Amino acid sequence: MSVWILIALSGLLGGVAIQYIYVAIKPMKDGEKQELGEVFSYGEGPFLILALLFAFLAWCSEKFFPKRCQLAAFRLISLLMAVSLIALIFLMWNLDIVADFLKSL
């Protein structure tokens, strides 16, 4: 894989991972509602895909967790998604090492 493609994909996935981390650790202010729909939203524009991803995460946390745990579950899921994207970036940069390991199995 070309180095420029790796750099572009790393920048794109790294930016999304940073957004996920920001959402996971964003402090709630006193007057701010703690509804999942308002925790993180881009609305319309070029970041609509990120808004759709976070809407999916909010739906998962609403579907599988009780009302009092939904915000914590949303933040935990966001953090896990960030870690998985960072791991994907790591694997892309070390693809030759991973391929050699898989061949040795």
C-alpha positions in Angstrom: 0.0 0.0 0.0 1.3 3.4 -0.9 2.5 5.6 2.0 0.3 8.5 0.9 -2.8 6.2 1.1 -1.7 5.2 4.6 -1.2 8.8 5.7 -4.6 9.8 4.3 -6.4 6.9 5.9 -4.6 7.5 9.2 -5.6 11.1 9.2 -9.2 10.3 8.4 -9.6 7.5 10.9 -7.5 9.3 13.5 -9.8 12.4 13.2 -12.9 10.2 13.8 -11.2 8.5 16.7 -10.4 11.9 18.3 -14.1 12.8 17.9 -15.1 9.6 19.7 -12.6 10.3 22.5 -13.9 13.8 22.9 -17.5 12.6 23.2 -16.4 10.0 25.8 -14.7 12.5 28.1 -16.8 15.6 27.4 -17.9 17.1 30.8 -21.6 17.8 31.3 -22.3 21.4 32.5 -24.9 22.1 35.1 -27.5 23.6 32.8 -26.9 21.1 30.0 -29.4 18.4 29.3 -28.1 14.9 29.6 -30.1 13.5 26.7 -28.2 11.3 24.3 -29.6 13.2 21.3 -28.0 16.4 22.5 -24.6 15.0 23.7 -23.1 15.1 20.3 -24.7 16.3 17.0 -23.4 17.8 13.8 -26.7 18.2 12.1 -26.2 18.7 8.4 -23.1 19.3 6.3 -19.9 17.4 5.7 -19.9 15.9 9.1 -23.3 14.2 8.6 -21.7 10.7 8.6 -20.2 11.3 12.0 -23.7 12.4 13.2 -25.1 9.2 11.8 -22.4 7.1 13.6 -23.2 8.8 16.9 -26.9 8.4 16.3 -26.3 4.7 15.9 -24.3 4.6 19.1 -27.1 6.4 21.0 -29.6 4.0 19.6 -27.5 1.0 20.8 -27.2 2.5 24.3 -30.9 3.2 24.4 -31.9 -0.2 23.2 -29.6 -2.4 25.4 -29.2 -0.4 28.6 -31.6 1.0 31.3 -32.4 4.7 31.3 -30.1 5.5 34.2 -27.1 3.9 32.5 -27.6 5.1 29.0 -25.1 8.1 29.1 -22.4 6.0 30.7 -23.0 3.2 28.1 -22.9 5.8 25.3 -19.6 7.1 26.5 -18.1 3.6 27.0 -19.2 2.6 23.5 -17.6 5.8 22.1 -14.4 5.0 23.9 -14.4 1.4 22.6 -15.0 2.6 19.0 -12.0 5.1 19.3 -9.8 2.3 20.6 -10.8 0.0 17.7 -10.1 2.8 15.1 -6.7 3.4 16.7 -6.0 -0.4 16.5 -7.0 -0.4 12.9 -4.5 2.4 12.2 -1.8 0.5 13.9 -2.6 -2.6 11.9 -2.6 -0.7 8.6 0.9 0.7 9.3 2.2 -2.8 10.4 0.4 -4.8 7.7 3.5 -6.6 6.6 4.2 -7.8 10.2 0.6 -8.9 10.6 0.7 -10.8 7.3 3.9 -12.6 8.3 2.4 -13.6 11.6 -0.7 -15.0 9.9 1.4 -17.0 7.5 3.3 -18.5 10.4 0.1 -19.9 11.9 
